[in-house]
Structure formats: structure tokens, C-alpha cells
């Protein structure tokens, strides 16, 4: 078997990481970085391994005459199995390492919601490396919006997202995928290109029936709502249809019997495309059972476990033809840094990296920021605080393994989104036209979308990953039998 690139489109990730100082030179001063994730699972394991790989590659670097290296500290947050306790486990690790003010991790949104109050209270930098929920970077605790942090919300300045792109952009990418997939389905069924007027020949007004198979988790909720609303709205354009009875929600560790029941319902309802929105262990159950049951539908969307090199073996080949969103793929060069990283990870660990390995790019970004700004081991808090303005400066965007990476800038404090899609005037703060042109040039304006109303916060939020043309996009990957 092999994995092949299905389609290059919409976005994902970036970051960098760390390793024990004993591996890179005892004479250097160690800069501690905590890697916090569900270590018993691929998602946390790849966070840690990628950080260690980056730390070993970076080795010793000199800043103002002093040699430094990164010391990686493992923190198992167990947030797939017990999200509620993730913050307590991270707090224990930070308390045991008071000279550590940098954390990379956070996979499950429900867990990250318990971790962010910890890192903000302890004024520790936190790079989210896994959780996609858009509002993680746009809500002060207690529910008060912040766009961006201000004098009364200064702790919010410590939170950045490293990977993936946020859930708003992920669902945008899914729609890009659906266009291609449904076109392929129509072709396979010998249907003409869709014509809503039905005035052609040979089934040109047939619609492709779409189902959804998604986790019952916070990150998936807005994506499912968007799919539920936009698939019917775009139906007349692309020839799609969805019935609410075909929207299936499951736990992230669902049992086989429940998965089978829901898949059988989709088959009975003649679904031809199943949009997947899964990040946990249920993804392997879904793919295995879909193949065993002979469900005649294309699975396409997000299935994090399908990024695992061992997924073919783990599903007994039942994942054949499944399409998933990913960040890297063998023999695919997004930038000049992509394949050196992918191959180094494969050499070191025997598998290809999943998207949470974006911690690798975070580590390199930290090294660049520290080299530029400086570091004082006797004043770690002051050193970390000095890194934030450097990270926020869009001129410091950088080439990573996954694309050109930068953060949306600080809001000017006054620009509001214009009335758009039935929302009231000024309902959402927005980036101004100068900021937009700095990020995107005229790419969106030339398409007639205007200067600010499509760029509200959220989704275009301070400290979030810039998504779109010339920035971070990503891959869709399809599992195929070896030829």
C-alpha cells in the first residue's frame, strides 16, 4: 500500500520544538519547553517526538555570547481519555518547573479549555498544537470576547495557535474537497455535469447525496452546523443534497456496534459521499467498519488517525480510497523544508508525522525569536515577554515545513465588520484594509469581497495562523492500493 496526494488546497500547520540538554551539550544553558499532550496516543506522541527531533537538530546556539539549547519536558495531559483533568496535570508540570515559561501542546478543545487558564495565570507562553476550535483565541474566560487582548486581559497575549488552521478554515477546506469529490462521483456514475435546470440529457439533474460522520466534541460542532447549512445552500450550484437524518455524531472513542449502526443507516439512505470530522480513536473504527460493511460511499474530510503511516495495517486495508486532510506527505514538497523534515522524522521514528508534529516548526520559530530578541536565564519571565512582540510582527513570517507561516496581527481597536450575511452592522471586530492588504495583497479584494467584512475576529483573529493563498494551506491525502 501507499499514500498518495489527492489534492493540494487548504491549510494546516507550522511550528518547532525541543530535546534534553544532555543530548546537545552539557556546557550550554537549557531553555525548558514543556510538551503537553495525550502521550498514550499518536496525537501527543508526535508532538513530543517532533519537538525532540527539532531540539536535537538545533543543538547549541549562541545568543549574546552565551550558549543555549532546548530541554524538552514531557507532560502527559491524558486529554483524550480525561479532558477535565488536563489543566491540573499541566499545572503540576509547570509548578515543578518554575523556570519554564514555554508550553507547546493542547490537542482536545475540552482539555485546552482547562489548560489555558493555567498558562495565562502562570504567564507562560502557550502554542496550541492540535486544537482547532476557532474561539480558543477569541474568548476571554467567562465568555467575554476579546479582540485582541487589552489592558484588562493582558494574560491573553501568551496564547498562540501553532497548528492546525482554525475550524472555520478547516470547514472551508472541506468544501473545496467536496467540489472535487462530488465531481468525481458524478463522473463515476456517468452523470453529466450538474445542471440545476434539468434541461439536458442523461441524468444531469441528479444530486449527490452527502452524509456527515462527526465526533460529538466542541471542535466539530461549528463545522457540522456549517456543513448542515451550506451544503443545501450550495446544492443548486454543485448538485449536492443532505438530509439531517444523515448527520451522524459519535464519541471520539465510540464502540464498533454504534459505528456499524450509523454506517448501515447511511447505506440504507443511499449516501454517496461521507464527510468525516474525526480526530480521535473512533477514526480507525469508522474506516475499518466502513470497509467491512462494504459501504458504497467515498469518505472524505478530516480523520486524524488516517494520517498515521500504520493506518493501512491498523484497518486491514479497509481505509482504501479514503481521503483525509493532512499536513505532510511523502514525496510532496510544500516548501524546501518539507521533505527534509518528513524524512528525518521517518528515519528517527519509523513513521511519517501527523499534524500535531507541527511542534517541530514551533521549536525553530522559538530559536529564531530568541536569537533575535535575546535571552536572560536569570529572568525567564522577562525573556518570554520580550518574545511576544517579535512573534506578533508579521514581517517575521517564516518559511516552515508546511508553508509560509505568520500570525494575524493585533486589531487596531476600532475597525468593525460591515453588515454581512444577515449580521448587524458592527457586530464583529475586524482587521482593517491596510492589515488585510499587508497579509493578502489584493487577492480577496479583486474577487469583490470587500476590504473588511469577510475578515472578522473570529475567524481572522490575533495570534491565529494565517490561512490562504501564499500562506499555510495543506494537503488532502488518499489511501490507495499499491499499483
Order of alpha helices (4+ residues) and beta strands (2+ residues): beta-beta-alpha-beta-beta-alpha-beta-alpha-beta-beta-alpha-beta-alpha-beta-alpha-beta-alpha-beta-alpha-beta-alpha-alpha-alpha-beta-beta-alpha-beta
